[in-house]
Amino acid sequence: MSVTEGDDKPLKYPALFRVARHLLINKVDLLAYTNFNMEKAKRNALAINPELNIIATSCIDGTGVGKWMESILTSIV
């Protein structure tokens, strides 16, 4: 899910979030330029699937990328 696409995705696509193991919230470097509410997005996603591993990332500054890679490697083992 991308901050540029809005924080309402968990409510629009609950089936997707229900079966997911990880939620990647990308483009967090753009938060200041959007009306994306990080806490609302996380709260809605966790209400649908309390087991979600939520990782906020930015490919511009590298925020969360290591954690994302670690979660991928852990998931395939």
PQR file with spaces between the fields and no chain letter, atoms N, CA, C, O and H, PARSE charges and radii, in Angstrom:
ATOM       1  N    MET     1       0.859   -1.158    0.000 -0.4000 1.5000
ATOM       2  CA   MET     1       0.000    0.000    0.000 -0.0000 2.0000
ATOM       3  C    MET     1       0.906    1.222    0.000  0.5500 1.7000
ATOM       4  O    MET     1       1.943    1.242    0.664 -0.5500 1.4000
ATOM       5  N    SER     2       0.509    2.228   -0.743 -0.4000 1.5000
ATOM       6  CA   SER     2       1.327    3.425   -0.887 -0.0000 2.0000
ATOM       7  C    SER     2       0.641    4.623   -0.251  0.5500 1.7000
ATOM       8  O    SER     2      -0.578    4.767   -0.352 -0.5500 1.4000
ATOM       9  H    SER     2      -0.333    2.212   -1.282  0.4000 1.0000
ATOM      10  N    VAL     3       1.408    5.480    0.400 -0.4000 1.5000
ATOM      11  CA   VAL     3       0.797    6.658    1.011 -0.0000 2.0000
ATOM      12  C    VAL     3       0.154    7.558   -0.038  0.5500 1.7000
ATOM      13  O    VAL     3      -0.760    8.320    0.278 -0.5500 1.4000
ATOM      14  H    VAL     3       2.397    5.364    0.482  0.4000 1.0000
ATOM      15  N    THR     4       0.615    7.479   -1.271 -0.4000 1.5000
ATOM      16  CA   THR     4       0.034    8.314   -2.323 -0.0000 2.0000
ATOM      17  C    THR     4      -1.315    7.793   -2.808  0.5500 1.7000
ATOM      18  O    THR     4      -2.039    8.505   -3.504 -0.5500 1.4000
ATOM      19  H    THR     4       1.357    6.859   -1.529  0.4000 1.0000
ATOM      20  N    GLU     5      -1.654    6.574   -2.452 -0.4000 1.5000
ATOM      21  CA   GLU     5      -2.933    5.991   -2.867 -0.0000 2.0000
ATOM      22  C    GLU     5      -4.014    6.106   -1.804  0.5500 1.7000
ATOM      23  O    GLU     5      -5.173    5.794   -2.078 -0.5500 1.4000
ATOM      24  H    GLU     5      -1.065    5.995   -1.887  0.4000 1.0000
ATOM      25  N    GLY     6      -3.671    6.540   -0.609 -0.4000 1.5000
ATOM      26  CA   GLY     6      -4.659    6.750    0.439 -0.0000 2.0000
ATOM      27  C    GLY     6      -4.642    5.707    1.532  0.5500 1.7000
ATOM      28  O    GLY     6      -4.222    4.568    1.328 -0.5500 1.4000
ATOM      29  H    GLY     6      -2.730    6.793   -0.386  0.4000 1.0000
ATOM      30  N    ASP     7      -5.111    6.123    2.702 -0.4000 1.5000
ATOM      31  CA   ASP     7      -5.098    5.258    3.886 -0.0000 2.0000
ATOM      32  C    ASP     7      -6.346    4.385    3.998  0.5500 1.7000
ATOM      33  O    ASP     7      -6.498    3.647    4.972 -0.5500 1.4000
ATOM      34  H    ASP     7      -5.452    7.048    2.867  0.4000 1.0000
ATOM      35  N    ASP     8      -7.235    4.462    3.015 -0.4000 1.5000
ATOM      36  CA   ASP     8      -8.498    3.726    3.073 -0.0000 2.0000
ATOM      37  C    ASP     8      -8.436    2.339    2.435  0.5500 1.7000
ATOM      38  O    ASP     8      -9.457    1.653    2.377 -0.5500 1.4000
ATOM      39  H    ASP     8      -7.112    5.061    2.224  0.4000 1.0000
ATOM      40  N    LYS     9      -7.294    1.917    1.966 -0.4000 1.5000
ATOM      41  CA   LYS     9      -7.180    0.626    1.266 -0.0000 2.0000
ATOM      42  C    LYS     9      -7.631   -0.576    2.100  0.5500 1.7000
ATOM      43  O    LYS     9      -8.279   -1.468    1.555 -0.5500 1.4000
ATOM      44  H    LYS     9      -6.465    2.475    2.013  0.4000 1.0000
ATOM      45  N    PRO    10      -7.317   -0.638    3.396 -0.5600 1.5000
ATOM      46  CA   PRO    10      -7.809   -1.794    4.170  0.2800 2.0000
ATOM      47  C    PRO    10      -9.338   -1.897    4.172  0.5500 1.7000
ATOM      48  O    PRO    10      -9.893   -2.995    4.153 -0.5500 1.4000
ATOM      49  N    LEU    11     -10.001   -0.759    4.197 -0.4000 1.5000
ATOM      50  CA   LEU    11     -11.471   -0.775    4.197 -0.0000 2.0000
ATOM      51  C    LEU    11     -12.036   -1.106    2.821  0.5500 1.7000
ATOM      52  O    LEU    11     -13.103   -1.711    2.721 -0.5500 1.4000
ATOM      53  H    LEU    11      -9.550    0.134    4.212  0.4000 1.0000
ATOM      54  N    LYS    12     -11.333   -0.716    1.758 -0.4000 1.5000
ATOM      55  CA   LYS    12     -11.801   -0.995    0.397 -0.0000 2.0000
ATOM      56  C    LYS    12     -11.544   -2.435   -0.026  0.5500 1.7000
ATOM      57  O    LYS    12     -12.319   -3.008   -0.792 -0.5500 1.4000
ATOM      58  H    LYS    12     -10.466   -0.225    1.839  0.4000 1.0000
ATOM      59  N    TYR    13     -10.453   -3.021    0.474 -0.4000 1.5000
ATOM      60  CA   TYR    13     -10.046   -4.363    0.051 -0.0000 2.0000
ATOM      61  C    TYR    13      -9.795   -5.274    1.255  0.5500 1.7000
ATOM      62  O    TYR    13      -8.687   -5.791    1.402 -0.5500 1.4000
ATOM      63  H    TYR    13      -9.823   -2.555    1.096  0.4000 1.0000
ATOM      64  N    PRO    14     -10.781   -5.482    2.109 -0.5600 1.5000
ATOM      65  CA   PRO    14     -10.561   -6.250    3.329  0.2800 2.0000
ATOM      66  C    PRO    14     -10.112   -7.691    3.079  0.5500 1.7000
ATOM      67  O    PRO    14      -9.339   -8.236    3.866 -0.5500 1.4000
ATOM      68  N    ALA    15     -10.580   -8.312    2.003 -0.4000 1.5000
ATOM      69  CA   ALA    15     -10.191   -9.703    1.735 -0.0000 2.0000
ATOM      70  C    ALA    15      -8.689   -9.817    1.530  0.5500 1.7000
ATOM      71  O    ALA    15      -8.068  -10.773    1.995 -0.5500 1.4000
ATOM      72  H    ALA    15     -11.208   -7.870    1.363  0.4000 1.0000
ATOM      73  N    LEU    16      -8.115   -8.869    0.853 -0.4000 1.5000
ATOM      74  CA   LEU    16      -6.669   -8.860    0.611 -0.0000 2.0000
ATOM      75  C    LEU    16      -5.903   -8.748    1.924  0.5500 1.7000
ATOM      76  O    LEU    16      -4.925   -9.463    2.141 -0.5500 1.4000
ATOM      77  H    LEU    16      -8.619   -8.093    0.475  0.4000 1.0000
ATOM      78  N    PHE    17      -6.341   -7.866    2.783 -0.4000 1.5000
ATOM      79  CA   PHE    17      -5.649   -7.656    4.063 -0.0000 2.0000
ATOM      80  C    PHE    17      -5.884   -8.813    5.030  0.5500 1.7000
ATOM      81  O    PHE    17      -5.038   -9.093    5.879 -0.5500 1.4000
ATOM      82  H    PHE    17      -7.136   -7.286    2.607  0.4000 1.0000
ATOM      83  N    ARG    18      -7.020   -9.482    4.906 -0.4000 1.5000
ATOM      84  CA   ARG    18      -7.342  -10.604    5.784 -0.0000 2.0000
ATOM      85  C    ARG    18      -6.376  -11.775    5.586  0.5500 1.7000
ATOM      86  O    ARG    18      -6.034  -12.462    6.549 -0.5500 1.4000
ATOM      87  H    ARG    18      -7.708   -9.255    4.216  0.4000 1.0000
ATOM      88  N    VAL    19      -5.940  -12.005    4.358 -0.4000 1.5000
ATOM      89  CA   VAL    19      -5.082  -13.158    4.070 -0.0000 2.0000
ATOM      90  C    VAL    19      -3.590  -12.817    4.045  0.5500 1.7000
ATOM      91  O    VAL    19      -2.751  -13.716    3.982 -0.5500 1.4000
ATOM      92  H    VAL    19      -6.218  -11.448    3.576  0.4000 1.0000
ATOM      93  N    ALA    20      -3.262  -11.545    4.094 -0.4000 1.5000
ATOM      94  CA   ALA    20      -1.858  -11.123    4.022 -0.0000 2.0000
ATOM      95  C    ALA    20      -1.113  -11.434    5.318  0.5500 1.7000
ATOM      96  O    ALA    20      -1.703  -11.477    6.397 -0.5500 1.4000
ATOM      97  H    ALA    20      -3.943  -10.816    4.146  0.4000 1.0000
ATOM      98  N    ARG    21       0.169  -11.644    5.191 -0.4000 1.5000
ATOM      99  CA   ARG    21       1.040  -11.825    6.356 -0.0000 2.0000
ATOM     100  C    ARG    21       1.799  -10.548    6.676  0.5500 1.7000
ATOM     101  O    ARG    21       2.122  -10.269    7.830 -0.5500 1.4000
ATOM     102  H    ARG    21       0.649  -11.608    4.315  0.4000 1.0000
ATOM     103  N    HIS    22       2.076   -9.784    5.638 -0.4000 1.5000
ATOM     104  CA   HIS    22       2.835   -8.548    5.781 -0.0000 2.0000
ATOM     105  C    HIS    22       2.104   -7.412    5.072  0.5500 1.7000
ATOM     106  O    HIS    22       1.438   -7.622    4.058 -0.5500 1.4000
ATOM     107  H    HIS    22       1.813  -10.011    4.700  0.4000 1.0000
ATOM     108  N    LEU    23       2.236   -6.223    5.614 -0.4000 1.5000
ATOM     109  CA   LEU    23       1.715   -5.023    4.975 -0.0000 2.0000
ATOM     110  C    LEU    23       2.868   -4.051    4.825  0.5500 1.7000
ATOM     111  O    LEU    23       3.430   -3.581    5.814 -0.5500 1.4000
ATOM     112  H    LEU    23       2.777   -6.053    6.438  0.4000 1.0000
ATOM     113  N    LEU    24       3.210   -3.759    3.606 -0.4000 1.5000
ATOM     114  CA   LEU    24       4.257   -2.802    3.294 -0.0000 2.0000
ATOM     115  C    LEU    24       3.588   -1.470    2.977  0.5500 1.7000
ATOM     116  O    LEU    24       2.801   -1.367    2.036 -0.5500 1.4000
ATOM     117  H    LEU    24       2.753   -4.141    2.803  0.4000 1.0000
ATOM     118  N    ILE    25       3.907   -0.463    3.763 -0.4000 1.5000
ATOM     119  CA   ILE    25       3.404    0.885    3.487 -0.0000 2.0000
ATOM     120  C    ILE    25       4.573    1.655    2.896  0.5500 1.7000
ATOM     121  O    ILE    25       5.527    1.999    3.594 -0.5500 1.4000
ATOM     122  H    ILE    25       4.546   -0.546    4.528  0.4000 1.0000
ATOM     123  N    ASN    26       4.484    1.919    1.601 -0.4000 1.5000
ATOM     124  CA   ASN    26       5.596    2.479    0.850 -0.0000 2.0000
ATOM     125  C    ASN    26       5.435    3.989    0.647  0.5500 1.7000
ATOM     126  O    ASN    26       4.348    4.549    0.792 -0.5500 1.4000
ATOM     127  H    ASN    26       3.709    1.639    1.033  0.4000 1.0000
ATOM     128  N    LYS    27       6.533    4.608    0.314 -0.4000 1.5000
ATOM     129  CA   LYS    27       6.624    6.036    0.004 -0.0000 2.0000
ATOM     130  C    LYS    27       6.376    6.904    1.223  0.5500 1.7000
ATOM     131  O    LYS    27       5.787    7.979    1.107 -0.5500 1.4000
ATOM     132  H    LYS    27       7.416    4.153    0.196  0.4000 1.0000
ATOM     133  N    VAL    28       6.818    6.454    2.392 -0.4000 1.5000
ATOM     134  CA   VAL    28       6.604    7.234    3.616 -0.0000 2.0000
ATOM     135  C    VAL    28       7.349    8.567    3.588  0.5500 1.7000
ATOM     136  O    VAL    28       7.037    9.468    4.366 -0.5500 1.4000
ATOM     137  H    VAL    28       7.296    5.580    2.486  0.4000 1.0000
ATOM     138  N    ASP    29       8.325    8.695    2.704 -0.4000 1.5000
ATOM     139  CA   ASP    29       9.013    9.983    2.567 -0.0000 2.0000
ATOM     140  C    ASP    29       8.077   11.065    2.014  0.5500 1.7000
ATOM     141  O    ASP    29       8.399   12.251    2.087 -0.5500 1.4000
ATOM     142  H    ASP    29       8.579    7.963    2.072  0.4000 1.0000
ATOM     143  N    LEU    30       6.944   10.677    1.474 -0.4000 1.5000
ATOM     144  CA   LEU    30       5.982   11.630    0.915 -0.0000 2.0000
ATOM     145  C    LEU    30       4.832   11.961    1.874  0.5500 1.7000
ATOM     146  O    LEU    30       3.903   12.670    1.489 -0.5500 1.4000
ATOM     147  H    LEU    30       6.682    9.713    1.415  0.4000 1.0000
ATOM     148  N    LEU    31       4.876   11.469    3.096 -0.4000 1.5000
ATOM     149  CA   LEU    31       3.788   11.698    4.053 -0.0000 2.0000
ATOM     150  C    LEU    31       3.443   13.179    4.214  0.5500 1.7000
ATOM     151  O    LEU    31       2.269   13.534    4.314 -0.5500 1.4000
ATOM     152  H    LEU    31       5.631   10.892    3.409  0.4000 1.0000
ATOM     153  N    ALA    32       4.438   14.026    4.239 -0.4000 1.5000
ATOM     154  CA   ALA    32       4.204   15.459    4.449 -0.0000 2.0000
ATOM     155  C    ALA    32       3.426   16.103    3.298  0.5500 1.7000
ATOM     156  O    ALA    32       2.876   17.193    3.452 -0.5500 1.4000
ATOM     157  H    ALA    32       5.392   13.738    4.158  0.4000 1.0000
ATOM     158  N    TYR    33       3.381   15.435    2.157 -0.4000 1.5000
ATOM     159  CA   TYR    33       2.736   15.992    0.972 -0.0000 2.0000
ATOM     160  C    TYR    33       1.387   15.355    0.667  0.5500 1.7000
ATOM     161  O    TYR    33       0.790   15.633   -0.373 -0.5500 1.4000
ATOM     162  H    TYR    33       3.828   14.549    2.032  0.4000 1.0000
ATOM     163  N    THR    34       0.902   14.504    1.564 -0.4000 1.5000
ATOM     164  CA   THR    34      -0.373   13.821    1.355 -0.0000 2.0000
ATOM     165  C    THR    34      -1.255   13.994    2.587  0.5500 1.7000
ATOM     166  O    THR    34      -0.817   14.530    3.605 -0.5500 1.4000
ATOM     167  H    THR    34       1.387   14.277    2.409  0.4000 1.0000
ATOM     168  N    ASN    35      -2.489   13.539    2.485 -0.4000 1.5000
ATOM     169  CA   ASN    35      -3.368   13.530    3.654 -0.0000 2.0000
ATOM     170  C    ASN    35      -3.461   12.117    4.248  0.5500 1.7000
ATOM     171  O    ASN    35      -4.397   11.812    4.986 -0.5500 1.4000
ATOM     172  H    ASN    35      -2.845   13.104    1.658  0.4000 1.0000
ATOM     173  N    PHE    36      -2.491   11.263    3.924 -0.4000 1.5000
ATOM     174  CA   PHE    36      -2.431    9.899    4.436 -0.0000 2.0000
ATOM     175  C    PHE    36      -2.255    9.930    5.949  0.5500 1.7000
ATOM     176  O    PHE    36      -1.372   10.615    6.466 -0.5500 1.4000
ATOM     177  H    PHE    36      -1.730   11.511    3.324  0.4000 1.0000
ATOM     178  N    ASN    37      -3.101    9.183    6.654 -0.4000 1.5000
ATOM     179  CA   ASN    37      -3.024    9.085    8.115 -0.0000 2.0000
ATOM     180  C    ASN    37      -2.459    7.713    8.462  0.5500 1.7000
ATOM     181  O    ASN    37      -3.164    6.707    8.381 -0.5500 1.4000
ATOM     182  H    ASN    37      -3.818    8.627    6.235  0.4000 1.0000
ATOM     183  N    MET    38      -1.198    7.675    8.845 -0.4000 1.5000
ATOM     184  CA   MET    38      -0.505    6.412    9.113 -0.0000 2.0000
ATOM     185  C    MET    38      -1.197    5.615   10.220  0.5500 1.7000
ATOM     186  O    MET    38      -1.399    4.408   10.078 -0.5500 1.4000
ATOM     187  H    MET    38      -0.626    8.492    8.911  0.4000 1.0000
ATOM     188  N    GLU    39      -1.557    6.267   11.305 -0.4000 1.5000
ATOM     189  CA   GLU    39      -2.197    5.559   12.419 -0.0000 2.0000
ATOM     190  C    GLU    39      -3.551    4.982   12.016  0.5500 1.7000
ATOM     191  O    GLU    39      -3.893    3.867   12.408 -0.5500 1.4000
ATOM     192  H    GLU    39      -1.393    7.247   11.421  0.4000 1.0000
ATOM     193  N    LYS    40      -4.307    5.727   11.249 -0.4000 1.5000
ATOM     194  CA   LYS    40      -5.608    5.246   10.771 -0.0000 2.0000
ATOM     195  C    LYS    40      -5.437    4.035    9.862  0.5500 1.7000
ATOM     196  O    LYS    40      -6.168    3.052    9.983 -0.5500 1.4000
ATOM     197  H    LYS    40      -4.028    6.634   10.931  0.4000 1.0000
ATOM     198  N    ALA    41      -4.482    4.108    8.964 -0.4000 1.5000
ATOM     199  CA   ALA    41      -4.226    2.990    8.048 -0.0000 2.0000
ATOM     200  C    ALA    41      -3.829    1.740    8.827  0.5500 1.7000
ATOM     201  O    ALA    41      -4.340    0.652    8.565 -0.5500 1.4000
ATOM     202  H    ALA    41      -3.888    4.906    8.866  0.4000 1.0000
ATOM     203  N    LYS    42      -2.923    1.896    9.779 -0.4000 1.5000
ATOM     204  CA   LYS    42      -2.488    0.749   10.593 -0.0000 2.0000
ATOM     205  C    LYS    42      -3.643    0.196   11.415  0.5500 1.7000
ATOM     206  O    LYS    42      -3.840   -1.017   11.481 -0.5500 1.4000
ATOM     207  H    LYS    42      -2.507    2.780    9.993  0.4000 1.0000
ATOM     208  N    ARG    43      -4.395    1.075   12.032 -0.4000 1.5000
ATOM     209  CA   ARG    43      -5.532    0.660   12.867 -0.0000 2.0000
ATOM     210  C    ARG    43      -6.560   -0.125   12.046  0.5500 1.7000
ATOM     211  O    ARG    43      -7.040   -1.170   12.486 -0.5500 1.4000
ATOM     212  H    ARG    43      -4.236    2.060   11.978  0.4000 1.0000
ATOM     213  N    ASN    44      -6.894    0.374   10.863 -0.4000 1.5000
ATOM     214  CA   ASN    44      -7.870   -0.314   10.007 -0.0000 2.0000
ATOM     215  C    ASN    44      -7.347   -1.660    9.530  0.5500 1.7000
ATOM     216  O    ASN    44      -8.091   -2.641    9.502 -0.5500 1.4000
ATOM     217  H    ASN    44      -6.504    1.223   10.505  0.4000 1.0000
ATOM     218  N    ALA    45      -6.073   -1.715    9.154 -0.4000 1.5000
ATOM     219  CA   ALA    45      -5.489   -2.976    8.692 -0.0000 2.0000
ATOM     220  C    ALA    45      -5.451   -4.006    9.819  0.5500 1.7000
ATOM     221  O    ALA    45      -5.775   -5.175    9.609 -0.5500 1.4000
ATOM     222  H    ALA    45      -5.469   -0.918    9.177  0.4000 1.0000
ATOM     223  N    LEU    46      -5.058   -3.572   11.008 -0.4000 1.5000
ATOM     224  CA   LEU    46      -4.976   -4.504   12.142 -0.0000 2.0000
ATOM     225  C    LEU    46      -6.354   -4.933   12.637  0.5500 1.7000
ATOM     226  O    LEU    46      -6.491   -6.009   13.219 -0.5500 1.4000
ATOM     227  H    LEU    46      -4.794   -2.622   11.179  0.4000 1.0000
ATOM     228  N    ALA    47      -7.369   -4.111   12.417 -0.4000 1.5000
ATOM     229  CA   ALA    47      -8.735   -4.500   12.774 -0.0000 2.0000
ATOM     230  C    ALA    47      -9.198   -5.657   11.891  0.5500 1.7000
ATOM     231  O    ALA    47      -9.964   -6.514   12.333 -0.5500 1.4000
ATOM     232  H    ALA    47      -7.258   -3.237   11.944  0.4000 1.0000
ATOM     233  N    ILE    48      -8.735   -5.678   10.656 -0.4000 1.5000
ATOM     234  CA   ILE    48      -9.082   -6.752    9.726 -0.0000 2.0000
ATOM     235  C    ILE    48      -8.215   -7.981    9.969  0.5500 1.7000
ATOM     236  O    ILE    48      -8.695   -9.114    9.913 -0.5500 1.4000
ATOM     237  H    ILE    48      -8.113   -4.982   10.297  0.4000 1.0000
ATOM     238  N    ASN    49      -6.930   -7.744   10.240 -0.4000 1.5000
ATOM     239  CA   ASN    49      -5.984   -8.836   10.460 -0.0000 2.0000
ATOM     240  C    ASN    49      -4.984   -8.442   11.543  0.5500 1.7000
ATOM     241  O    ASN    49      -3.968   -7.812   11.249 -0.5500 1.4000
ATOM     242  H    ASN    49      -6.541   -6.824   10.285  0.4000 1.0000
ATOM     243  N    PRO    50      -5.264   -8.808   12.788 -0.5600 1.5000
ATOM     244  CA   PRO    50      -4.392   -8.422   13.904  0.2800 2.0000
ATOM     245  C    PRO    50      -2.994   -9.027   13.840  0.5500 1.7000
ATOM     246  O    PRO    50      -2.108   -8.606   14.584 -0.5500 1.4000
ATOM     247  N    GLU    51      -2.782  -10.010   12.963 -0.4000 1.5000
ATOM     248  CA   GLU    51      -1.480  -10.680   12.861 -0.0000 2.0000
ATOM     249  C    GLU    51      -0.554  -10.026   11.832  0.5500 1.7000
ATOM     250  O    GLU    51       0.576  -10.482   11.656 -0.5500 1.4000
ATOM     251  H    GLU    51      -3.501  -10.352   12.359  0.4000 1.0000
ATOM     252  N    LEU    52      -1.003   -8.978   11.156 -0.4000 1.5000
ATOM     253  CA   LEU    52      -0.189   -8.343   10.123 -0.0000 2.0000
ATOM     254  C    LEU    52       1.122   -7.802   10.672  0.5500 1.7000
ATOM     255  O    LEU    52       1.162   -7.186   11.737 -0.5500 1.4000
ATOM     256  H    LEU    52      -1.921   -8.609   11.299  0.4000 1.0000
ATOM     257  N    ASN    53       2.176   -8.041    9.937 -0.4000 1.5000
ATOM     258  CA   ASN    53       3.470   -7.426   10.206 -0.0000 2.0000
ATOM     259  C    ASN    53       3.525   -6.178    9.326  0.5500 1.7000
ATOM     260  O    ASN    53       3.641   -6.285    8.105 -0.5500 1.4000
ATOM     261  H    ASN    53       2.143   -8.541    9.072  0.4000 1.0000
ATOM     262  N    ILE    54       3.442   -5.007    9.936 -0.4000 1.5000
ATOM     263  CA   ILE    54       3.390   -3.756    9.183 -0.0000 2.0000
ATOM     264  C    ILE    54       4.783   -3.134    9.131  0.5500 1.7000
ATOM     265  O    ILE    54       5.445   -2.944   10.151 -0.5500 1.4000
ATOM     266  H    ILE    54       3.348   -4.921   10.927  0.4000 1.0000
ATOM     267  N    ILE    55       5.202   -2.824    7.901 -0.4000 1.5000
ATOM     268  CA   ILE    55       6.521   -2.233    7.690 -0.0000 2.0000
ATOM     269  C    ILE    55       6.360   -0.988    6.831  0.5500 1.7000
ATOM     270  O    ILE    55       5.835   -1.055    5.719 -0.5500 1.4000
ATOM     271  H    ILE    55       4.664   -2.979    7.072  0.4000 1.0000
ATOM     272  N    ALA    56       6.811    0.144    7.350 -0.4000 1.5000
ATOM     273  CA   ALA    56       6.785    1.402    6.600 -0.0000 2.0000
ATOM     274  C    ALA    56       8.126    1.554    5.890  0.5500 1.7000
ATOM     275  O    ALA    56       9.183    1.397    6.501 -0.5500 1.4000
ATOM     276  H    ALA    56       7.237    0.198    8.253  0.4000 1.0000
ATOM     277  N    THR    57       8.075    1.859    4.594 -0.4000 1.5000
ATOM     278  CA   THR    57       9.317    1.949    3.821 -0.0000 2.0000
ATOM     279  C    THR    57       9.393    3.203    2.962  0.5500 1.7000
ATOM     280  O    THR    57       8.392    3.831    2.617 -0.5500 1.4000
ATOM     281  H    THR    57       7.217    1.987    4.097  0.4000 1.0000
ATOM     282  N    SER    58      10.632    3.527    2.640 -0.4000 1.5000
ATOM     283  CA   SER    58      10.925    4.568    1.660 -0.0000 2.0000
ATOM     284  C    SER    58      12.128    4.103    0.854  0.5500 1.7000
ATOM     285  O    SER    58      13.199    3.856    1.408 -0.5500 1.4000
ATOM     286  H    SER    58      11.446    3.017    2.920  0.4000 1.0000
ATOM     287  N    CYS    59      11.950    3.989   -0.427 -0.4000 1.5000
ATOM     288  CA   CYS    59      13.070    3.604   -1.291 -0.0000 2.0000
ATOM     289  C    CYS    59      14.014    4.782   -1.519  0.5500 1.7000
ATOM     290  O    CYS    59      15.141    4.588   -1.975 -0.5500 1.4000
ATOM     291  H    CYS    59      11.080    4.190   -0.878  0.4000 1.0000
ATOM     292  N    ILE    60      13.575    5.988   -1.212 -0.4000 1.5000
ATOM     293  CA   ILE    60      14.419    7.166   -1.370 -0.0000 2.0000
ATOM     294  C    ILE    60      15.500    7.211   -0.288  0.5500 1.7000
ATOM     295  O    ILE    60      16.680    7.388   -0.590 -0.5500 1.4000
ATOM     296  H    ILE    60      12.660    6.146   -0.842  0.4000 1.0000
ATOM     297  N    ASP    61      15.091    7.049    0.970 -0.4000 1.5000
ATOM     298  CA   ASP    61      16.088    7.131    2.050 -0.0000 2.0000
ATOM     299  C    ASP    61      16.380    5.793    2.717  0.5500 1.7000
ATOM     300  O    ASP    61      17.194    5.724    3.638 -0.5500 1.4000
ATOM     301  H    ASP    61      14.132    6.905    1.216  0.4000 1.0000
ATOM     302  N    GLY    62      15.725    4.734    2.260 -0.4000 1.5000
ATOM     303  CA   GLY    62      16.012    3.396    2.773 -0.0000 2.0000
ATOM     304  C    GLY    62      15.264    3.004    4.031  0.5500 1.7000
ATOM     305  O    GLY    62      15.464    1.901    4.540 -0.5500 1.4000
ATOM     306  H    GLY    62      15.064    4.791    1.512  0.4000 1.0000
ATOM     307  N    THR    63      14.415    3.863    4.542 -0.4000 1.5000
ATOM     308  CA   THR    63      13.637    3.555    5.739 -0.0000 2.0000
ATOM     309  C    THR    63      12.901    2.229    5.573  0.5500 1.7000
ATOM     310  O    THR    63      12.157    2.044    4.609 -0.5500 1.4000
ATOM     311  H    THR    63      14.252    4.759    4.128  0.4000 1.0000
ATOM     312  N    GLY    64      13.107    1.318    6.504 -0.4000 1.5000
ATOM     313  CA   GLY    64      12.363    0.067    6.551 -0.0000 2.0000
ATOM     314  C    GLY    64      12.739   -0.986    5.523  0.5500 1.7000
ATOM     315  O    GLY    64      12.230   -2.105    5.590 -0.5500 1.4000
ATOM     316  H    GLY    64      13.711    1.468    7.287  0.4000 1.0000
ATOM     317  N    VAL    65      13.607   -0.671    4.581 -0.4000 1.5000
ATOM     318  CA   VAL    65      13.929   -1.627    3.517 -0.0000 2.0000
ATOM     319  C    VAL    65      14.619   -2.870    4.085  0.5500 1.7000
ATOM     320  O    VAL    65      14.319   -3.988    3.668 -0.5500 1.4000
ATOM     321  H    VAL    65      14.020    0.238    4.527  0.4000 1.0000
ATOM     322  N    GLY    66      15.527   -2.683    5.018 -0.4000 1.5000
ATOM     323  CA   GLY    66      16.197   -3.820    5.653 -0.0000 2.0000
ATOM     324  C    GLY    66      15.211   -4.711    6.394  0.5500 1.7000
ATOM     325  O    GLY    66      15.288   -5.937    6.317 -0.5500 1.4000
ATOM     326  H    GLY    66      15.771   -1.775    5.357  0.4000 1.0000
ATOM     327  N    LYS    67      14.287   -4.087    7.109 -0.4000 1.5000
ATOM     328  CA   LYS    67      13.262   -4.849    7.832 -0.0000 2.0000
ATOM     329  C    LYS    67      12.378   -5.624    6.852  0.5500 1.7000
ATOM     330  O    LYS    67      11.997   -6.763    7.123 -0.5500 1.4000
ATOM     331  H    LYS    67      14.225   -3.091    7.172  0.4000 1.0000
ATOM     332  N    TRP    68      12.057   -5.014    5.728 -0.4000 1.5000
ATOM     333  CA   TRP    68      11.254   -5.671    4.694 -0.0000 2.0000
ATOM     334  C    TRP    68      11.991   -6.888    4.133  0.5500 1.7000
ATOM     335  O    TRP    68      11.410   -7.966    4.008 -0.5500 1.4000
ATOM     336  H    TRP    68      12.366   -4.089    5.507  0.4000 1.0000
ATOM     337  N    MET    69      13.248   -6.716    3.803 -0.4000 1.5000
ATOM     338  CA   MET    69      14.043   -7.831    3.279 -0.0000 2.0000
ATOM     339  C    MET    69      14.149   -8.966    4.305  0.5500 1.7000
ATOM     340  O    MET    69      14.048  -10.142    3.958 -0.5500 1.4000
ATOM     341  H    MET    69      13.719   -5.840    3.905  0.4000 1.0000
ATOM     342  N    GLU    70      14.348   -8.602    5.539 -0.4000 1.5000
ATOM     343  CA   GLU    70      14.424   -9.594    6.618 -0.0000 2.0000
ATOM     344  C    GLU    70      13.118  -10.370    6.734  0.5500 1.7000
ATOM     345  O    GLU    70      13.136  -11.583    6.940 -0.5500 1.4000
ATOM     346  H    GLU    70      14.430   -7.646    5.822  0.4000 1.0000
ATOM     347  N    SER    71      11.983   -9.681    6.604 -0.4000 1.5000
ATOM     348  CA   SER    71      10.686  -10.358    6.711 -0.0000 2.0000
ATOM     349  C    SER    71      10.459  -11.304    5.539  0.5500 1.7000
ATOM     350  O    SER    71       9.837  -12.354    5.697 -0.5500 1.4000
ATOM     351  H    SER    71      11.968   -8.695    6.436  0.4000 1.0000
ATOM     352  N    ILE    72      10.963  -10.935    4.361 -0.4000 1.5000
ATOM     353  CA   ILE    72      10.833  -11.814    3.193 -0.0000 2.0000
ATOM     354  C    ILE    72      11.661  -13.081    3.411  0.5500 1.7000
ATOM     355  O    ILE    72      11.177  -14.192    3.195 -0.5500 1.4000
ATOM     356  H    ILE    72      11.468  -10.082    4.232  0.4000 1.0000
ATOM     357  N    LEU    73      12.888  -12.907    3.832 -0.4000 1.5000
ATOM     358  CA   LEU    73      13.765  -14.050    4.058 -0.0000 2.0000
ATOM     359  C    LEU    73      13.224  -14.965    5.151  0.5500 1.7000
ATOM     360  O    LEU    73      13.309  -16.188    5.033 -0.5500 1.4000
ATOM     361  H    LEU    73      13.281  -12.005    4.007  0.4000 1.0000
ATOM     362  N    THR    74      12.678  -14.396    6.192 -0.4000 1.5000
ATOM     363  CA   THR    74      12.098  -15.169    7.284 -0.0000 2.0000
ATOM     364  C    THR    74      10.867  -15.938    6.827  0.5500 1.7000
ATOM     365  O    THR    74      10.622  -17.057    7.280 -0.5500 1.4000
ATOM     366  H    THR    74      12.609  -13.403    6.288  0.4000 1.0000
ATOM     367  N    SER    75      10.092  -15.334    5.926 -0.4000 1.5000
ATOM     368  CA   SER    75       8.863  -15.961    5.447 -0.0000 2.0000
ATOM     369  C    SER    75       9.107  -17.171    4.564  0.5500 1.7000
ATOM     370  O    SER    75       8.281  -18.083    4.525 -0.5500 1.4000
ATOM     371  H    SER    75      10.292  -14.425    5.558  0.4000 1.0000
ATOM     372  N    ILE    76      10.231  -17.195    3.851 -0.4000 1.5000
ATOM     373  CA   ILE    76      10.470  -18.308    2.931 -0.0000 2.0000
ATOM     374  C    ILE    76      11.258  -19.447    3.544  0.5500 1.7000
ATOM     375  O    ILE    76      11.447  -20.485    2.910 -0.5500 1.4000
ATOM     376  H    ILE    76      10.902  -16.454    3.883  0.4000 1.0000
ATOM     377  N    VAL    77      11.711  -19.266    4.749 -0.4000 1.5000
ATOM     378  CA   VAL    77      12.476  -20.335    5.422 -0.0000 2.0000
ATOM     379  C    VAL    77      11.540  -21.326    6.049  0.5500 1.7000
ATOM     380  O    VAL    77      11.987  -22.296    6.661 -0.5500 1.4000
ATOM     381  H    VAL    77      11.557  -18.423    5.264  0.4000 1.0000
